[in-house]
Amino acid sequence: MSLSPAVQVALVLLPIVLPLLISLSAVLYQHLLQRLPQKQRAEIDQVVHVVVAAIEQASGALEGPAKKEAAMEMADALLAYLHISVPREILSCLIEAAVYSLHQAVSE
């Protein structure tokens, strides 16, 4: 069974393009985060860490994307209550970082 030419091209280009996209998203994250005032950054970081801990504790039945979506919704609600607007892309990155940090702390 042979693969179509489009799939073959995708398989060749994916290892080349994916690292570049990941690097660009990290740069964009840093750039957008630096534009926030320091106090607001601290508040956002605190909210995200609280949300991640709460979701990890309360949602044993949820897995992967469903758990992340629940965290995104809860963080959006809390930040809206605090009158803080954060783009979903940034919130997603912050949640991923908080999850990583939480798992590192647990494994130590």
C-alpha positions as CSV (number, residue, x, y, z in Angstrom):
1,M,0.0,0.0,0.0
2,S,1.5,3.3,-1.1
3,L,0.8,6.7,0.4
4,S,-0.6,9.5,-1.7
5,P,1.9,12.2,-2.8
6,A,0.2,14.7,-0.5
7,V,0.7,12.5,2.5
8,Q,4.3,11.8,1.5
9,V,5.0,15.6,1.3
10,A,3.3,16.2,4.6
11,L,5.4,13.5,6.3
12,V,8.6,15.1,4.9
13,L,7.6,18.7,5.8
14,L,6.1,18.0,9.3
15,P,9.5,17.4,11.1
16,I,10.8,20.6,9.5
17,V,7.8,22.9,10.1
18,L,6.7,21.7,13.5
19,P,9.8,22.9,15.5
20,L,9.6,26.2,13.8
21,L,5.9,26.7,14.7
22,I,6.6,25.7,18.3
23,S,9.5,28.2,18.5
24,L,7.3,31.0,17.0
25,S,4.5,30.3,19.5
26,A,7.0,30.5,22.4
27,V,8.3,33.9,21.0
28,L,4.8,35.2,20.6
29,Y,3.9,34.1,24.1
30,Q,6.9,35.9,25.6
31,H,6.2,39.0,23.5
32,L,2.5,39.2,24.5
33,L,3.2,38.4,28.1
34,Q,5.8,41.3,28.3
35,R,3.1,43.8,27.2
36,L,1.0,43.1,30.3
37,P,1.6,45.2,33.4
38,Q,3.6,43.4,36.1
39,K,0.8,43.4,38.7
40,Q,-1.6,42.0,36.1
41,R,0.9,39.3,35.1
42,A,1.1,38.2,38.8
43,E,-2.7,38.1,39.1
44,I,-3.1,36.1,35.9
45,D,-0.4,33.7,37.0
46,Q,-2.0,33.2,40.4
47,V,-5.4,32.6,38.9
48,V,-4.1,30.1,36.4
49,H,-2.2,28.1,39.1
50,V,-5.3,28.0,41.3
51,V,-7.5,26.9,38.4
52,V,-5.1,24.1,37.4
53,A,-4.9,22.8,41.0
54,A,-8.7,22.9,41.3
55,I,-9.2,21.1,38.0
56,E,-6.6,18.5,38.9
57,Q,-8.3,17.9,42.2
58,A,-11.9,18.0,41.2
59,S,-12.0,16.4,37.7
60,G,-10.8,12.9,38.0
61,A,-13.0,11.7,35.2
62,L,-11.8,14.2,32.7
63,E,-8.8,13.5,30.5
64,G,-6.5,15.6,28.3
65,P,-8.4,18.1,26.1
66,A,-11.6,18.0,28.2
67,K,-9.6,18.8,31.3
68,K,-7.8,21.6,29.6
69,E,-11.1,23.0,28.2
70,A,-12.5,23.0,31.7
71,A,-9.5,24.8,33.0
72,M,-9.8,27.4,30.2
73,E,-13.5,28.0,31.0
74,M,-12.8,28.4,34.7
75,A,-9.8,30.7,34.2
76,D,-11.8,32.8,31.7
77,A,-14.6,33.2,34.2
78,L,-12.3,34.1,37.1
79,L,-10.3,36.5,35.0
80,A,-13.5,38.1,33.7
81,Y,-14.7,38.6,37.2
82,L,-11.4,40.4,38.0
83,H,-11.9,42.5,34.8
84,I,-8.7,41.0,33.2
85,S,-8.8,40.2,29.5
86,V,-6.3,37.5,28.3
87,P,-6.3,36.1,24.8
88,R,-7.1,32.4,24.7
89,E,-3.7,31.5,23.1
90,I,-1.9,33.1,26.1
91,L,-4.3,31.5,28.6
92,S,-3.6,28.1,26.9
93,C,0.1,28.6,27.2
94,L,-0.2,29.6,30.8
95,I,-2.3,26.6,31.7
96,E,0.2,24.3,30.0
97,A,3.0,25.9,32.0
98,A,1.1,25.6,35.2
99,V,0.3,21.9,34.6
100,Y,3.9,21.2,33.8
101,S,5.0,23.0,37.0
102,L,2.4,21.1,39.0
103,H,3.6,17.8,37.7
104,Q,7.2,18.7,38.3
105,A,6.4,19.6,41.9
106,V,4.5,16.3,42.4
107,S,7.3,14.2,41.0
108,E,9.9,15.7,43.3
